[in-house]
Amino acid sequence: MRHRYSILFFPLHVIVDFLSLNMAFVGAYFIKFQSIEAVFAPPYASLWLLFNLIWLVEILLIKPYIFPRQLFKADHLVKKLLILMAIHIAVISIYWVAVKGYYYSREHLLITYALFTSLAVTFRIGGLIFLREYRARGYNNRRYIIVGYGKLAASIQSFYDMHPEMGFRFQGYFDQPSTENQHILKGNYADLATYIKEESIDCVYCCMPYIDNARLRTIVEDADTGDYQVKLLVDFRGFLARGASVEYHDFLPVLNLSSQMLADFQVNTFKRSFDILFSVTALGLGMPFFLIIAAITKFTSSGPTFYAQERIGREGKPFKIYKFRSMFVDSEKSGPVLSGGLLDDRITPWGRFMRKTRLDEIPQFYNVLIGDMSVVGPRPERQYFIDQIVEIAPEYSSLLKVKPGITSIGQIKYGYASNIDEMVQRLRYDLLYPKRRSFLFDMWIIAQTLRVMAQGRGK
């Protein structure tokens, strides 16, 4: 494959890891015994050979140095290293017990693994930083094209544009020309084979919604002779967000869209009980404080203390959400408008403080008590904005399967959104919740929310 210098990673990693392992073994011996003269003599010679043999067998069986560019990340590299280390330690421990090797110094072993881990992690992080910078400067790149133009096609281009360190260089779109796409296409299907050959294309992304099977088959069949990879883009985002799973009927993969995760009776019953208990406790203990907030809201600007607005809840049912008023009266007399952030001149000075500390959301505990909302869950939106969000991110509709919440991952990680694009970005966080929701996860979100409130970092 052209430009595939990644094949050098395997021998380089093997060499560096073996050097690190042996340097750690000898270095630990010197630290422990202040000498290296007997390190390759019995009994440590057999332990030294075993160290290297175990590591070699692990490399041959696990193949830890083979991974795509998308997984060339620090956490992935370190995780694989720790797995190898754990296996290595386990085998050495079994050997220790089997041969009754009490004459080996446990301190030496401990120092050996500490040094080896430090050297191996340093090499991996250093190599990662170097390679990312090297690729970001335009070297060691993979040239790719996208066949079939549409929103899905644009999303993969945006992904690689945001991650230049992966080294993927976009060369153009190919599709059947139309009045909508002809200004952006590099060529049509007839130009595809010639362009791949002349421009030395490494990878062809085929967008399944926009390309028929006959053309796809031709691209795949020509891949071997053309020396390029073919990757399929299938838009499962809306389905996978619903908790879909893949079943295999012999060799045939079947996507199951009828997951019962969201309808789990025990989860919903326990969550509702917690919501009621938490809300009653919060309102009861904080009532004097809430009355002070209400009074300040009332006297710092003209208008009502509370603000009610229609939002869309579970299963698309509308409800009234309540807040302490943070904007001047009639701020939306010309129609629905998203807040422009803390600098929005429609927000009162006191309202700006409440938004930074999330105090304006406190009345929503009443929404929780009457069953419209939960303490933790995706933030509810207005139908006016939902209609616009769904056009860009159809997977948003999956969030309507769970009850909206006072706080969410999106509120913690992103905060208030001032336009539709920012709402979609916040949505990426909230989509994690239906798949991961649990009591411990809810507790983590609540703890993070309290931290944001205490630090006044609400956006």
Beta strands, then each sheet from edge to edge (+ up, - down):
strand 1: 142-147
strand 2: 168-174
strand 3: 185-187
strand 4: 203-207
strand 5: 229-233
strand 6: 245-249
strand 7: 252-256
strand 8: 306-312
strand 9: 318-324
strand 10: 374-376
strand 11: 405-407
sheet 1: 3+ 2+ 1+ 4+ 5+
sheet 2: 6+ 7-
sheet 3: 8+ 9-
sheet 4: 10+ 11+
end
